[in-house]
Amino acid sequence: MLEKIEKIKAENVANPPASVWQYEYNGQVVYFIPQKCCDIPSSLYDSNCNLICSPDGGFTGKGDGKCKDFFEKRTKEKLIWKDERK
């Protein structure tokens, strides 16, 4: 996940600021990067940084439909990183 954070830090500051959250979902540790804006989908990664799905965002606002229950089933929320740049 550190590589993902470094990539975000190399980009312009997003509005709202980018963040990375850790959860448990379907018995595994996952990392959620919320959508940056509007039609951009969010990203959910497994512990090996493999993309699982996009829970929300995109043109429909509902992500890619591969993990529709993420927001209901996620537990153990933990903020891993938040972009503090201005």
PyMOL Python script that loads the backbone (N, CA, C, O; Angstrom):
from pymol import cmd

cmd.read_pdbstr("""\
ATOM      1  N   MET A   1       0.827  -1.188   0.000  1.00  0.00           N
ATOM      2  CA  MET A   1       0.000   0.000   0.000  1.00  0.00           C
ATOM      3  C   MET A   1       0.876   1.259   0.000  1.00  0.00           C
ATOM      4  O   MET A   1       0.434   2.323  -0.434  1.00  0.00           O
ATOM      5  N   LEU A   2       2.096   1.141   0.477  1.00  0.00           N
ATOM      6  CA  LEU A   2       2.990   2.303   0.482  1.00  0.00           C
ATOM      7  C   LEU A   2       3.243   2.824  -0.932  1.00  0.00           C
ATOM      8  O   LEU A   2       3.367   4.032  -1.135  1.00  0.00           O
ATOM      9  N   GLU A   3       3.320   1.921  -1.908  1.00  0.00           N
ATOM     10  CA  GLU A   3       3.516   2.354  -3.293  1.00  0.00           C
ATOM     11  C   GLU A   3       2.318   3.159  -3.785  1.00  0.00           C
ATOM     12  O   GLU A   3       2.486   4.146  -4.500  1.00  0.00           O
ATOM     13  N   LYS A   4       1.115   2.745  -3.407  1.00  0.00           N
ATOM     14  CA  LYS A   4      -0.101   3.475  -3.790  1.00  0.00           C
ATOM     15  C   LYS A   4      -0.086   4.873  -3.170  1.00  0.00           C
ATOM     16  O   LYS A   4      -0.431   5.853  -3.831  1.00  0.00           O
ATOM     17  N   ILE A   5       0.309   4.960  -1.915  1.00  0.00           N
ATOM     18  CA  ILE A   5       0.367   6.254  -1.230  1.00  0.00           C
ATOM     19  C   ILE A   5       1.400   7.156  -1.892  1.00  0.00           C
ATOM     20  O   ILE A   5       1.143   8.341  -2.105  1.00  0.00           O
ATOM     21  N   GLU A   6       2.561   6.607  -2.219  1.00  0.00           N
ATOM     22  CA  GLU A   6       3.595   7.411  -2.882  1.00  0.00           C
ATOM     23  C   GLU A   6       3.105   7.918  -4.236  1.00  0.00           C
ATOM     24  O   GLU A   6       3.406   9.047  -4.624  1.00  0.00           O
ATOM     25  N   LYS A   7       2.360   7.097  -4.944  1.00  0.00           N
ATOM     26  CA  LYS A   7       1.809   7.519  -6.235  1.00  0.00           C
ATOM     27  C   LYS A   7       0.829   8.685  -6.043  1.00  0.00           C
ATOM     28  O   LYS A   7       0.849   9.652  -6.804  1.00  0.00           O
ATOM     29  N   ILE A   8      -0.020   8.584  -5.028  1.00  0.00           N
ATOM     30  CA  ILE A   8      -0.978   9.660  -4.734  1.00  0.00           C
ATOM     31  C   ILE A   8      -0.226  10.943  -4.379  1.00  0.00           C
ATOM     32  O   ILE A   8      -0.609  12.030  -4.813  1.00  0.00           O
ATOM     33  N   LYS A   9       0.841  10.815  -3.592  1.00  0.00           N
ATOM     34  CA  LYS A   9       1.608  11.989  -3.176  1.00  0.00           C
ATOM     35  C   LYS A   9       2.293  12.685  -4.353  1.00  0.00           C
ATOM     36  O   LYS A   9       2.592  13.877  -4.285  1.00  0.00           O
ATOM     37  N   ALA A  10       2.539  11.942  -5.422  1.00  0.00           N
ATOM     38  CA  ALA A  10       3.170  12.518  -6.609  1.00  0.00           C
ATOM     39  C   ALA A  10       2.166  13.267  -7.487  1.00  0.00           C
ATOM     40  O   ALA A  10       2.557  14.009  -8.388  1.00  0.00           O
ATOM     41  N   GLU A  11       0.868  13.069  -7.220  1.00  0.00           N
ATOM     42  CA  GLU A  11      -0.184  13.737  -7.979  1.00  0.00           C
ATOM     43  C   GLU A  11      -0.529  15.067  -7.330  1.00  0.00           C
ATOM     44  O   GLU A  11      -0.089  15.356  -6.218  1.00  0.00           O
ATOM     45  N   ASN A  12      -1.310  15.868  -8.022  1.00  0.00           N
ATOM     46  CA  ASN A  12      -1.812  17.103  -7.436  1.00  0.00           C
ATOM     47  C   ASN A  12      -2.734  16.773  -6.265  1.00  0.00           C
ATOM     48  O   ASN A  12      -3.320  15.692  -6.209  1.00  0.00           O
ATOM     49  N   VAL A  13      -2.853  17.701  -5.347  1.00  0.00           N
ATOM     50  CA  VAL A  13      -3.735  17.516  -4.198  1.00  0.00           C
ATOM     51  C   VAL A  13      -5.173  17.406  -4.688  1.00  0.00           C
ATOM     52  O   VAL A  13      -5.638  18.228  -5.477  1.00  0.00           O
ATOM     53  N   ALA A  14      -5.864  16.387  -4.214  1.00  0.00           N
ATOM     54  CA  ALA A  14      -7.267  16.179  -4.591  1.00  0.00           C
ATOM     55  C   ALA A  14      -8.181  16.972  -3.669  1.00  0.00           C
ATOM     56  O   ALA A  14      -7.783  17.371  -2.575  1.00  0.00           O
ATOM     57  N   ASN A  15      -9.398  17.195  -4.116  1.00  0.00           N
ATOM     58  CA  ASN A  15     -10.399  17.861  -3.288  1.00  0.00           C
ATOM     59  C   ASN A  15     -11.672  17.026  -3.324  1.00  0.00           C
ATOM     60  O   ASN A  15     -12.367  17.036  -4.340  1.00  0.00           O
ATOM     61  N   PRO A  16     -12.002  16.308  -2.267  1.00  0.00           N
ATOM     62  CA  PRO A  16     -11.367  16.309  -0.948  1.00  0.00           C
ATOM     63  C   PRO A  16     -10.010  15.600  -0.974  1.00  0.00           C
ATOM     64  O   PRO A  16      -9.725  14.834  -1.895  1.00  0.00           O
ATOM     65  N   PRO A  17      -9.166  15.859   0.047  1.00  0.00           N
ATOM     66  CA  PRO A  17      -7.849  15.233   0.100  1.00  0.00           C
ATOM     67  C   PRO A  17      -7.944  13.707   0.076  1.00  0.00           C
ATOM     68  O   PRO A  17      -8.857  13.121   0.657  1.00  0.00           O
ATOM     69  N   ALA A  18      -6.999  13.084  -0.596  1.00  0.00           N
ATOM     70  CA  ALA A  18      -6.954  11.626  -0.692  1.00  0.00           C
ATOM     71  C   ALA A  18      -6.709  11.006   0.685  1.00  0.00           C
ATOM     72  O   ALA A  18      -6.105  11.617   1.567  1.00  0.00           O
ATOM     73  N   SER A  19      -7.196   9.778   0.838  1.00  0.00           N
ATOM     74  CA  SER A  19      -6.981   9.036   2.076  1.00  0.00           C
ATOM     75  C   SER A  19      -7.002   7.544   1.782  1.00  0.00           C
ATOM     76  O   SER A  19      -7.522   7.105   0.756  1.00  0.00           O
ATOM     77  N   VAL A  20      -6.431   6.776   2.696  1.00  0.00           N
ATOM     78  CA  VAL A  20      -6.417   5.319   2.596  1.00  0.00           C
ATOM     79  C   VAL A  20      -6.942   4.764   3.914  1.00  0.00           C
ATOM     80  O   VAL A  20      -6.455   5.118   4.988  1.00  0.00           O
ATOM     81  N   TRP A  21      -7.933   3.900   3.820  1.00  0.00           N
ATOM     82  CA  TRP A  21      -8.586   3.315   4.990  1.00  0.00           C
ATOM     83  C   TRP A  21      -8.423   1.803   4.985  1.00  0.00           C
ATOM     84  O   TRP A  21      -8.479   1.167   3.933  1.00  0.00           O
ATOM     85  N   GLN A  22      -8.222   1.233   6.167  1.00  0.00           N
ATOM     86  CA  GLN A  22      -8.132  -0.217   6.304  1.00  0.00           C
ATOM     87  C   GLN A  22      -9.420  -0.725   6.943  1.00  0.00           C
ATOM     88  O   GLN A  22      -9.951  -0.107   7.866  1.00  0.00           O
ATOM     89  N   TYR A  23      -9.913  -1.846   6.449  1.00  0.00           N
ATOM     90  CA  TYR A  23     -11.111  -2.488   6.991  1.00  0.00           C
ATOM     91  C   TYR A  23     -10.917  -3.995   6.977  1.00  0.00           C
ATOM     92  O   TYR A  23      -9.961  -4.512   6.400  1.00  0.00           O
ATOM     93  N   GLU A  24     -11.846  -4.689   7.626  1.00  0.00           N
ATOM     94  CA  GLU A  24     -12.012  -6.116   7.403  1.00  0.00           C
ATOM     95  C   GLU A  24     -13.280  -6.256   6.576  1.00  0.00           C
ATOM     96  O   GLU A  24     -14.302  -5.635   6.868  1.00  0.00           O
ATOM     97  N   TYR A  25     -13.196  -7.080   5.542  1.00  0.00           N
ATOM     98  CA  TYR A  25     -14.327  -7.294   4.637  1.00  0.00           C
ATOM     99  C   TYR A  25     -14.257  -8.725   4.124  1.00  0.00           C
ATOM    100  O   TYR A  25     -13.240  -9.148   3.574  1.00  0.00           O
ATOM    101  N   ASN A  26     -15.315  -9.448   4.305  1.00  0.00           N
ATOM    102  CA  ASN A  26     -15.372 -10.859   3.882  1.00  0.00           C
ATOM    103  C   ASN A  26     -14.197 -11.675   4.417  1.00  0.00           C
ATOM    104  O   ASN A  26     -13.628 -12.502   3.705  1.00  0.00           O
ATOM    105  N   GLY A  27     -13.843 -11.432   5.674  1.00  0.00           N
ATOM    106  CA  GLY A  27     -12.802 -12.216   6.338  1.00  0.00           C
ATOM    107  C   GLY A  27     -11.378 -11.847   5.979  1.00  0.00           C
ATOM    108  O   GLY A  27     -10.450 -12.574   6.334  1.00  0.00           O
ATOM    109  N   GLN A  28     -11.179 -10.742   5.285  1.00  0.00           N
ATOM    110  CA  GLN A  28      -9.817 -10.347   4.941  1.00  0.00           C
ATOM    111  C   GLN A  28      -9.583  -8.863   5.198  1.00  0.00           C
ATOM    112  O   GLN A  28     -10.524  -8.070   5.251  1.00  0.00           O
ATOM    113  N   VAL A  29      -8.314  -8.503   5.357  1.00  0.00           N
ATOM    114  CA  VAL A  29      -7.935  -7.105   5.499  1.00  0.00           C
ATOM    115  C   VAL A  29      -7.935  -6.488   4.107  1.00  0.00           C
ATOM    116  O   VAL A  29      -7.358  -7.040   3.171  1.00  0.00           O
ATOM    117  N   VAL A  30      -8.589  -5.336   3.983  1.00  0.00           N
ATOM    118  CA  VAL A  30      -8.663  -4.632   2.702  1.00  0.00           C
ATOM    119  C   VAL A  30      -8.328  -3.165   2.909  1.00  0.00           C
ATOM    120  O   VAL A  30      -8.360  -2.652   4.028  1.00  0.00           O
ATOM    121  N   TYR A  31      -8.006  -2.501   1.804  1.00  0.00           N
ATOM    122  CA  TYR A  31      -7.666  -1.086   1.834  1.00  0.00           C
ATOM    123  C   TYR A  31      -8.562  -0.348   0.853  1.00  0.00           C
ATOM    124  O   TYR A  31      -8.679  -0.721  -0.314  1.00  0.00           O
ATOM    125  N   PHE A  32      -9.189   0.704   1.352  1.00  0.00           N
ATOM    126  CA  PHE A  32     -10.156   1.475   0.574  1.00  0.00           C
ATOM    127  C   PHE A  32      -9.614   2.868   0.320  1.00  0.00           C
ATOM    128  O   PHE A  32      -9.207   3.567   1.248  1.00  0.00           O
ATOM    129  N   ILE A  33      -9.612   3.270  -0.958  1.00  0.00           N
ATOM    130  CA  ILE A  33      -9.238   4.630  -1.343  1.00  0.00           C
ATOM    131  C   ILE A  33     -10.499   5.273  -1.903  1.00  0.00           C
ATOM    132  O   ILE A  33     -10.933   4.930  -3.003  1.00  0.00           O
ATOM    133  N   PRO A  34     -11.097   6.214  -1.146  1.00  0.00           N
ATOM    134  CA  PRO A  34     -12.335   6.855  -1.594  1.00  0.00           C
ATOM    135  C   PRO A  34     -12.161   7.577  -2.929  1.00  0.00           C
ATOM    136  O   PRO A  34     -11.054   7.956  -3.311  1.00  0.00           O
ATOM    137  N   GLN A  35     -13.275   7.754  -3.622  1.00  0.00           N
ATOM    138  CA  GLN A  35     -13.241   8.464  -4.898  1.00  0.00           C
ATOM    139  C   GLN A  35     -12.775   9.884  -4.691  1.00  0.00           C
ATOM    140  O   GLN A  35     -13.020  10.481  -3.643  1.00  0.00           O
ATOM    141  N   LYS A  36     -12.099  10.427  -5.694  1.00  0.00           N
ATOM    142  CA  LYS A  36     -11.589  11.798  -5.612  1.00  0.00           C
ATOM    143  C   LYS A  36     -12.689  12.801  -5.906  1.00  0.00           C
ATOM    144  O   LYS A  36     -12.777  13.847  -5.262  1.00  0.00           O
ATOM    145  N   CYS A  37     -13.509  12.484  -6.861  1.00  0.00           N
ATOM    146  CA  CYS A  37     -14.539  13.428  -7.264  1.00  0.00           C
ATOM    147  C   CYS A  37     -15.490  12.765  -8.246  1.00  0.00           C
ATOM    148  O   CYS A  37     -15.123  11.847  -8.979  1.00  0.00           O
ATOM    149  N   CYS A  38     -16.664  13.233  -8.239  1.00  0.00           N
ATOM    150  CA  CYS A  38     -17.664  13.005  -9.288  1.00  0.00           C
ATOM    151  C   CYS A  38     -17.660  11.609  -9.903  1.00  0.00           C
ATOM    152  O   CYS A  38     -18.064  10.639  -9.261  1.00  0.00           O
ATOM    153  N   ASP A  39     -17.203  11.515 -11.148  1.00  0.00           N
ATOM    154  CA  ASP A  39     -17.293  10.279 -11.909  1.00  0.00           C
ATOM    155  C   ASP A  39     -16.097   9.349 -11.733  1.00  0.00           C
ATOM    156  O   ASP A  39     -15.994   8.339 -12.429  1.00  0.00           O
ATOM    157  N   ILE A  40     -15.209   9.670 -10.829  1.00  0.00           N
ATOM    158  CA  ILE A  40     -14.034   8.826 -10.606  1.00  0.00           C
ATOM    159  C   ILE A  40     -14.393   7.755  -9.570  1.00  0.00           C
ATOM    160  O   ILE A  40     -14.836   8.096  -8.473  1.00  0.00           O
ATOM    161  N   PRO A  41     -14.214   6.471  -9.892  1.00  0.00           N
ATOM    162  CA  PRO A  41     -14.574   5.427  -8.941  1.00  0.00           C
ATOM    163  C   PRO A  41     -13.582   5.307  -7.781  1.00  0.00           C
ATOM    164  O   PRO A  41     -12.409   5.656  -7.912  1.00  0.00           O
ATOM    165  N   SER A  42     -14.072   4.813  -6.661  1.00  0.00           N
ATOM    166  CA  SER A  42     -13.206   4.492  -5.533  1.00  0.00           C
ATOM    167  C   SER A  42     -12.497   3.177  -5.842  1.00  0.00           C
ATOM    168  O   SER A  42     -12.798   2.524  -6.842  1.00  0.00           O
ATOM    169  N   SER A  43     -11.549   2.787  -4.978  1.00  0.00           N
ATOM    170  CA  SER A  43     -10.799   1.544  -5.191  1.00  0.00           C
ATOM    171  C   SER A  43     -10.712   0.764  -3.898  1.00  0.00           C
ATOM    172  O   SER A  43     -10.461   1.327  -2.832  1.00  0.00           O
ATOM    173  N   LEU A  44     -10.922  -0.547  -4.003  1.00  0.00           N
ATOM    174  CA  LEU A  44     -10.781  -1.445  -2.856  1.00  0.00           C
ATOM    175  C   LEU A  44      -9.735  -2.488  -3.219  1.00  0.00           C
ATOM    176  O   LEU A  44      -9.864  -3.186  -4.225  1.00  0.00           O
ATOM    177  N   TYR A  45      -8.686  -2.592  -2.381  1.00  0.00           N
ATOM    178  CA  TYR A  45      -7.571  -3.496  -2.639  1.00  0.00           C
ATOM    179  C   TYR A  45      -7.472  -4.562  -1.549  1.00  0.00           C
ATOM    180  O   TYR A  45      -7.858  -4.332  -0.403  1.00  0.00           O
ATOM    181  N   ASP A  46      -6.950  -5.733  -1.923  1.00  0.00           N
ATOM    182  CA  ASP A  46      -6.666  -6.754  -0.923  1.00  0.00           C
ATOM    183  C   ASP A  46      -5.329  -6.429  -0.259  1.00  0.00           C
ATOM    184  O   ASP A  46      -4.712  -5.410  -0.572  1.00  0.00           O
ATOM    185  N   SER A  47      -4.883  -7.282   0.648  1.00  0.00           N
ATOM    186  CA  SER A  47      -3.654  -7.006   1.397  1.00  0.00           C
ATOM    187  C   SER A  47      -2.397  -7.069   0.530  1.00  0.00           C
ATOM    188  O   SER A  47      -1.329  -6.638   0.964  1.00  0.00           O
ATOM    189  N   ASN A  48      -2.513  -7.601  -0.693  1.00  0.00           N
ATOM    190  CA  ASN A  48      -1.393  -7.639  -1.634  1.00  0.00           C
ATOM    191  C   ASN A  48      -1.483  -6.538  -2.682  1.00  0.00           C
ATOM    192  O   ASN A  48      -0.770  -6.570  -3.685  1.00  0.00           O
ATOM    193  N   CYS A  49      -2.360  -5.562  -2.448  1.00  0.00           N
ATOM    194  CA  CYS A  49      -2.575  -4.419  -3.352  1.00  0.00           C
ATOM    195  C   CYS A  49      -3.151  -4.813  -4.705  1.00  0.00           C
ATOM    196  O   CYS A  49      -2.926  -4.128  -5.702  1.00  0.00           O
ATOM    197  N   ASN A  50      -3.891  -5.912  -4.741  1.00  0.00           N
ATOM    198  CA  ASN A  50      -4.616  -6.290  -5.945  1.00  0.00           C
ATOM    199  C   ASN A  50      -5.993  -5.645  -5.881  1.00  0.00           C
ATOM    200  O   ASN A  50      -6.673  -5.730  -4.858  1.00  0.00           O
ATOM    201  N   LEU A  51      -6.405  -5.005  -6.960  1.00  0.00           N
ATOM    202  CA  LEU A  51      -7.712  -4.355  -7.001  1.00  0.00           C
ATOM    203  C   LEU A  51      -8.814  -5.411  -6.923  1.00  0.00           C
ATOM    204  O   LEU A  51      -8.854  -6.348  -7.719  1.00  0.00           O
ATOM    205  N   ILE A  52      -9.706  -5.239  -5.946  1.00  0.00           N
ATOM    206  CA  ILE A  52     -10.851  -6.135  -5.782  1.00  0.00           C
ATOM    207  C   ILE A  52     -12.042  -5.584  -6.555  1.00  0.00           C
ATOM    208  O   ILE A  52     -12.688  -6.303  -7.316  1.00  0.00           O
ATOM    209  N   CYS A  53     -12.326  -4.294  -6.349  1.00  0.00           N
ATOM    210  CA  CYS A  53     -13.502  -3.690  -6.954  1.00  0.00           C
ATOM    211  C   CYS A  53     -13.484  -2.185  -6.736  1.00  0.00           C
ATOM    212  O   CYS A  53     -12.568  -1.632  -6.127  1.00  0.00           O
ATOM    213  N   SER A  54     -14.523  -1.541  -7.251  1.00  0.00           N
ATOM    214  CA  SER A  54     -14.779  -0.121  -7.010  1.00  0.00           C
ATOM    215  C   SER A  54     -16.147  -0.025  -6.347  1.00  0.00           C
ATOM    216  O   SER A  54     -17.169  -0.091  -7.030  1.00  0.00           O
ATOM    217  N   PRO A  55     -16.180   0.133  -5.017  1.00  0.00           N
ATOM    218  CA  PRO A  55     -17.459   0.123  -4.298  1.00  0.00           C
ATOM    219  C   PRO A  55     -18.418   1.253  -4.645  1.00  0.00           C
ATOM    220  O   PRO A  55     -19.634   1.076  -4.576  1.00  0.00           O
ATOM    221  N   ASP A  56     -17.883   2.418  -5.020  1.00  0.00           N
ATOM    222  CA  ASP A  56     -18.762   3.540  -5.367  1.00  0.00           C
ATOM    223  C   ASP A  56     -18.072   4.440  -6.370  1.00  0.00           C
ATOM    224  O   ASP A  56     -16.932   4.193  -6.765  1.00  0.00           O
ATOM    225  N   GLY A  57     -18.775   5.492  -6.780  1.00  0.00           N
ATOM    226  CA  GLY A  57     -18.231   6.412  -7.761  1.00  0.00           C
ATOM    227  C   GLY A  57     -18.484   5.932  -9.178  1.00  0.00           C
ATOM    228  O   GLY A  57     -19.296   5.036  -9.405  1.00  0.00           O
ATOM    229  N   GLY A  58     -17.790   6.527 -10.120  1.00  0.00           N
ATOM    230  CA  GLY A  58     -18.015   6.211 -11.525  1.00  0.00           C
ATOM    231  C   GLY A  58     -19.238   6.944 -12.048  1.00  0.00           C
ATOM    232  O   GLY A  58     -19.840   7.746 -11.333  1.00  0.00           O
ATOM    233  N   PHE A  59     -19.602   6.674 -13.282  1.00  0.00           N
ATOM    234  CA  PHE A  59     -20.716   7.381 -13.918  1.00  0.00           C
ATOM    235  C   PHE A  59     -22.043   7.183 -13.202  1.00  0.00           C
ATOM    236  O   PHE A  59     -22.857   8.105 -13.138  1.00  0.00           O
ATOM    237  N   THR A  60     -22.272   5.978 -12.659  1.00  0.00           N
ATOM    238  CA  THR A  60     -23.539   5.706 -11.979  1.00  0.00           C
ATOM    239  C   THR A  60     -23.504   6.094 -10.509  1.00  0.00           C
ATOM    240  O   THR A  60     -24.549   6.225  -9.873  1.00  0.00           O
ATOM    241  N   GLY A  61     -22.302   6.279  -9.967  1.00  0.00           N
ATOM    242  CA  GLY A  61     -22.158   6.546  -8.543  1.00  0.00           C
ATOM    243  C   GLY A  61     -22.178   5.278  -7.704  1.00  0.00           C
ATOM    244  O   GLY A  61     -22.007   5.335  -6.487  1.00  0.00           O
ATOM    245  N   LYS A  62     -22.386   4.132  -8.347  1.00  0.00           N
ATOM    246  CA  LYS A  62     -22.505   2.855  -7.642  1.00  0.00           C
ATOM    247  C   LYS A  62     -21.301   1.946  -7.858  1.00  0.00           C
ATOM    248  O   LYS A  62     -21.373   0.752  -7.568  1.00  0.00           O
ATOM    249  N   GLY A  63     -20.204   2.486  -8.359  1.00  0.00           N
ATOM    250  CA  GLY A  63     -19.009   1.682  -8.579  1.00  0.00           C
ATOM    251  C   GLY A  63     -19.178   0.695  -9.705  1.00  0.00           C
ATOM    252  O   GLY A  63     -19.980   0.904 -10.616  1.00  0.00           O
ATOM    253  N   ASP A  64     -18.406  -0.400  -9.640  1.00  0.00           N
ATOM    254  CA  ASP A  64     -18.453  -1.390 -10.711  1.00  0.00           C
ATOM    255  C   ASP A  64     -19.412  -2.543 -10.421  1.00  0.00           C
ATOM    256  O   ASP A  64     -19.543  -3.455 -11.239  1.00  0.00           O
ATOM    257  N   GLY A  65     -20.085  -2.516  -9.268  1.00  0.00           N
ATOM    258  CA  GLY A  65     -21.073  -3.537  -8.934  1.00  0.00           C
ATOM    259  C   GLY A  65     -20.498  -4.850  -8.448  1.00  0.00           C
ATOM    260  O   GLY A  65     -21.256  -5.791  -8.213  1.00  0.00           O
ATOM    261  N   LYS A  66     -19.186  -4.953  -8.288  1.00  0.00           N
ATOM    262  CA  LYS A  66     -18.556  -6.212  -7.878  1.00  0.00           C
ATOM    263  C   LYS A  66     -18.546  -6.425  -6.368  1.00  0.00           C
ATOM    264  O   LYS A  66     -18.310  -7.538  -5.898  1.00  0.00           O
ATOM    265  N   CYS A  67     -18.802  -5.365  -5.608  1.00  0.00           N
ATOM    266  CA  CYS A  67     -18.809  -5.501  -4.143  1.00  0.00           C
ATOM    267  C   CYS A  67     -19.879  -4.575  -3.568  1.00  0.00           C
ATOM    268  O   CYS A  67     -19.588  -3.678  -2.777  1.00  0.00           O
ATOM    269  N   LYS A  68     -21.100  -4.809  -3.979  1.00  0.00           N
ATOM    270  CA  LYS A  68     -22.230  -3.956  -3.597  1.00  0.00           C
ATOM    271  C   LYS A  68     -22.435  -3.873  -2.090  1.00  0.00           C
ATOM    272  O   LYS A  68     -22.994  -2.897  -1.590  1.00  0.00           O
ATOM    273  N   ASP A  69     -21.978  -4.908  -1.354  1.00  0.00           N
ATOM    274  CA  ASP A  69     -22.214  -4.967   0.087  1.00  0.00           C
ATOM    275  C   ASP A  69     -21.057  -4.428   0.923  1.00  0.00           C
ATOM    276  O   ASP A  69     -21.078  -4.552   2.148  1.00  0.00           O
ATOM    277  N   PHE A  70     -20.054  -3.838   0.291  1.00  0.00           N
ATOM    278  CA  PHE A  70     -18.879  -3.386   1.034  1.00  0.00           C
ATOM    279  C   PHE A  70     -19.228  -2.438   2.175  1.00  0.00           C
ATOM    280  O   PHE A  70     -18.764  -2.626   3.299  1.00  0.00           O
ATOM    281  N   PHE A  71     -20.030  -1.436   1.899  1.00  0.00           N
ATOM    282  CA  PHE A  71     -20.325  -0.432   2.923  1.00  0.00           C
ATOM    283  C   PHE A  71     -21.147  -0.997   4.070  1.00  0.00           C
ATOM    284  O   PHE A  71     -21.066  -0.482   5.186  1.00  0.00           O
ATOM    285  N   GLU A  72     -21.926  -2.026   3.835  1.00  0.00           N
ATOM    286  CA  GLU A  72     -22.723  -2.657   4.892  1.00  0.00           C
ATOM    287  C   GLU A  72     -21.900  -3.660   5.702  1.00  0.00           C
ATOM    288  O   GLU A  72     -22.110  -3.805   6.906  1.00  0.00           O
ATOM    289  N   LYS A  73     -20.966  -4.350   5.047  1.00  0.00           N
ATOM    290  CA  LYS A  73     -20.242  -5.449   5.699  1.00  0.00           C
ATOM    291  C   LYS A  73     -18.859  -5.078   6.238  1.00  0.00           C
ATOM    292  O   LYS A  73     -18.274  -5.857   6.991  1.00  0.00           O
ATOM    293  N   ARG A  74     -18.334  -3.941   5.882  1.00  0.00           N
ATOM    294  CA  ARG A  74     -16.992  -3.585   6.342  1.00  0.00           C
ATOM    295  C   ARG A  74     -16.989  -3.363   7.853  1.00  0.00           C
ATOM    296  O   ARG A  74     -17.971  -2.893   8.427  1.00  0.00           O
ATOM    297  N   THR A  75     -15.872  -3.708   8.481  1.00  0.00           N
ATOM    298  CA  THR A  75     -15.714  -3.525   9.929  1.00  0.00           C
ATOM    299  C   THR A  75     -14.276  -3.092  10.220  1.00  0.00           C
ATOM    300  O   THR A  75     -13.417  -3.086   9.338  1.00  0.00           O
ATOM    301  N   LYS A  76     -14.048  -2.739  11.452  1.00  0.00           N
ATOM    302  CA  LYS A  76     -12.715  -2.392  11.969  1.00  0.00           C
ATOM    303  C   LYS A  76     -12.042  -1.283  11.158  1.00  0.00           C
ATOM    304  O   LYS A  76     -10.913  -1.431  10.692  1.00  0.00           O
ATOM    305  N   GLU A  77     -12.757  -0.182  11.004  1.00  0.00           N
ATOM    306  CA  GLU A  77     -12.245   0.958  10.252  1.00  0.00           C
ATOM    307  C   GLU A  77     -10.997   1.539  10.900  1.00  0.00           C
ATOM    308  O   GLU A  77     -10.947   1.731  12.115  1.00  0.00           O
ATOM    309  N   LYS A  78      -9.990   1.817  10.076  1.00  0.00           N
ATOM    310  CA  LYS A  78      -8.750   2.413  10.565  1.00  0.00           C
ATOM    311  C   LYS A  78      -8.177   3.304   9.473  1.00  0.00           C
ATOM    312  O   LYS A  78      -7.931   2.842   8.359  1.00  0.00           O
ATOM    313  N   LEU A  79      -7.960   4.582   9.785  1.00  0.00           N
ATOM    314  CA  LEU A  79      -7.325   5.487   8.842  1.00  0.00           C
ATOM    315  C   LEU A  79      -5.840   5.156   8.775  1.00  0.00           C
ATOM    316  O   LEU A  79      -5.145   5.182   9.791  1.00  0.00           O
ATOM    317  N   ILE A  80      -5.359   4.845   7.577  1.00  0.00           N
ATOM    318  CA  ILE A  80      -3.953   4.506   7.375  1.00  0.00           C
ATOM    319  C   ILE A  80      -3.153   5.742   6.999  1.00  0.00           C
ATOM    320  O   ILE A  80      -2.039   5.942   7.483  1.00  0.00           O
ATOM    321  N   TRP A  81      -3.735   6.580   6.124  1.00  0.00           N
ATOM    322  CA  TRP A  81      -3.029   7.768   5.656  1.00  0.00           C
ATOM    323  C   TRP A  81      -4.034   8.773   5.110  1.00  0.00           C
ATOM    324  O   TRP A  81      -5.043   8.399   4.513  1.00  0.00           O
ATOM    325  N   LYS A  82      -3.740  10.061   5.324  1.00  0.00           N
ATOM    326  CA  LYS A  82      -4.538  11.121   4.744  1.00  0.00           C
ATOM    327  C   LYS A  82      -3.591  12.195   4.230  1.00  0.00           C
ATOM    328  O   LYS A  82      -2.625  12.558   4.902  1.00  0.00           O
ATOM    329  N   ASP A  83      -3.871  12.694   3.045  1.00  0.00           N
ATOM    330  CA  ASP A  83      -3.036  13.727   2.441  1.00  0.00           C
ATOM    331  C   ASP A  83      -3.254  15.031   3.187  1.00  0.00           C
ATOM    332  O   ASP A  83      -4.357  15.578   3.182  1.00  0.00           O
ATOM    333  N   GLU A  84      -2.216  15.525   3.823  1.00  0.00           N
ATOM    334  CA  GLU A  84      -2.291  16.755   4.623  1.00  0.00           C
ATOM    335  C   GLU A  84      -1.802  17.973   3.851  1.00  0.00           C
ATOM    336  O   GLU A  84      -1.761  19.080   4.388  1.00  0.00           O
ATOM    337  N   ARG A  85      -1.431  17.766   2.584  1.00  0.00           N
ATOM    338  CA  ARG A  85      -0.941  18.901   1.799  1.00  0.00           C
ATOM    339  C   ARG A  85      -2.088  19.885   1.549  1.00  0.00           C
ATOM    340  O   ARG A  85      -3.260  19.509   1.545  1.00  0.00           O
ATOM    341  N   LYS A  86      -1.729  21.123   1.344  1.00  0.00           N
ATOM    342  CA  LYS A  86      -2.707  22.173   1.065  1.00  0.00           C
ATOM    343  C   LYS A  86      -2.679  22.545  -0.392  1.00  0.00           C
ATOM    344  O   LYS A  86      -3.435  23.416  -0.822  1.00  0.00           O
TER     345      LYS A  86
END
""", "prot")
cmd.dss("prot")
cmd.show_as("cartoon", "prot")
cmd.util.cbc("prot")
cmd.orient("prot")
